[in-house]
Amino acid sequence: MLLDTRRRAAIRLSWTLVIGLFLGGLLTKLSEMFLPDSAARDFLTTSVSAYIGPLSIDLVAVGLTLGPLSVTLNVLTLVGIFIVALIARSWI
C-alpha cells in the first residue's frame, strides 16, 4: 500500500513539473510579446539554462542518441509550476 502511494505521488510530481514548465514557457513568451521594454520585463524573462548532453547508446543492431536535453528556468517558469501545483493540490 505504501509503495502505491509513493508511486502515485511521484507521478503527480512529475506531471506537475512538466505541465508547469510548459505553462511557464507560455507565460514567458506572452510576456516577451506583450510587455514593453522595462526592468520588470527583463526580470521576468531573464533565464538560467542547464544542458545535458547528447547521450549515445550504440549496440550492435541498434543505435540510439538522446539529447541534448535543456531546461530553462526563469521567474515565470517558477510561477507556472506553482500555479499547476496549486491546481493539482486542490483538485486531486
C-alpha positions as CSV (number, residue, x, y, z in Angstrom):
1,M,0.0,0.0,0.0
2,L,2.8,2.4,0.9
3,L,4.6,1.7,-2.4
4,D,1.5,2.5,-4.4
5,T,1.1,5.8,-2.6
6,R,4.7,6.8,-3.3
7,R,4.4,5.8,-6.9
8,R,1.2,8.0,-7.3
9,A,2.9,10.9,-5.6
10,A,6.0,10.6,-7.9
11,I,3.7,10.5,-10.9
12,R,1.8,13.5,-9.7
13,L,5.0,15.4,-9.0
14,S,6.4,14.7,-12.5
15,W,3.2,15.7,-14.2
16,T,3.1,18.9,-12.2
17,L,6.6,19.8,-13.2
18,V,6.1,19.0,-16.9
19,I,2.8,20.9,-17.2
20,G,4.2,23.8,-15.0
21,L,7.3,24.1,-17.3
22,F,5.1,24.3,-20.3
23,L,2.8,26.9,-18.6
24,G,5.9,28.9,-17.5
25,G,7.3,28.8,-21.1
26,L,3.9,30.1,-22.4
27,L,3.8,32.9,-19.8
28,T,7.4,33.8,-20.8
29,K,6.6,34.0,-24.5
30,L,3.5,36.1,-23.8
31,S,5.5,38.4,-21.6
32,E,8.1,38.9,-24.3
33,M,5.4,39.7,-26.9
34,F,3.2,42.0,-24.9
35,L,5.2,43.7,-22.1
36,P,7.1,46.9,-23.1
37,D,10.8,47.1,-22.6
38,S,11.3,47.7,-18.9
39,A,13.1,46.4,-15.9
40,A,10.1,44.3,-15.0
41,R,10.2,42.5,-18.4
42,D,13.9,41.9,-18.0
43,F,13.4,40.5,-14.5
44,L,10.6,38.2,-15.6
45,T,12.2,36.9,-18.8
46,T,15.9,36.5,-17.8
47,S,16.6,32.8,-17.8
48,V,19.1,30.3,-16.5
49,S,19.7,27.3,-18.7
50,A,21.1,23.8,-17.9
51,Y,22.1,21.4,-20.6
52,I,22.8,17.6,-20.6
53,G,24.4,16.2,-23.4
54,P,23.8,14.1,-26.1
55,L,23.7,10.6,-24.7
56,S,24.6,7.9,-27.3
57,I,24.0,4.2,-26.9
58,D,25.4,2.1,-29.7
59,L,24.6,-1.6,-29.7
60,V,25.4,-3.9,-32.5
61,A,21.9,-3.9,-34.0
62,V,20.5,-0.6,-32.7
63,G,22.0,2.8,-32.1
64,L,20.2,5.5,-30.1
65,T,21.1,9.1,-29.4
66,L,19.1,11.2,-26.9
67,G,19.7,14.9,-26.4
68,P,20.8,17.4,-25.9
69,L,18.3,18.0,-23.1
70,S,18.0,21.5,-21.8
71,V,16.0,23.1,-19.0
72,T,15.5,26.9,-19.0
73,L,14.2,28.4,-15.8
74,N,13.1,32.0,-15.0
75,V,10.6,33.6,-12.6
76,L,7.6,32.9,-14.9
77,T,8.5,29.2,-15.1
78,L,8.5,29.0,-11.3
79,V,5.1,30.8,-11.3
80,G,3.8,28.3,-13.8
81,I,4.9,25.3,-11.7
82,F,3.4,27.0,-8.6
83,I,0.0,27.5,-10.3
84,V,-0.1,23.9,-11.6
85,A,0.9,22.6,-8.1
86,L,-2.0,24.6,-6.5
87,I,-4.5,23.4,-9.0
88,A,-3.3,19.8,-8.7
89,R,-3.4,20.0,-4.9
90,S,-7.0,21.4,-4.9
91,W,-8.4,19.0,-7.5
92,I,-6.7,15.8,-6.8
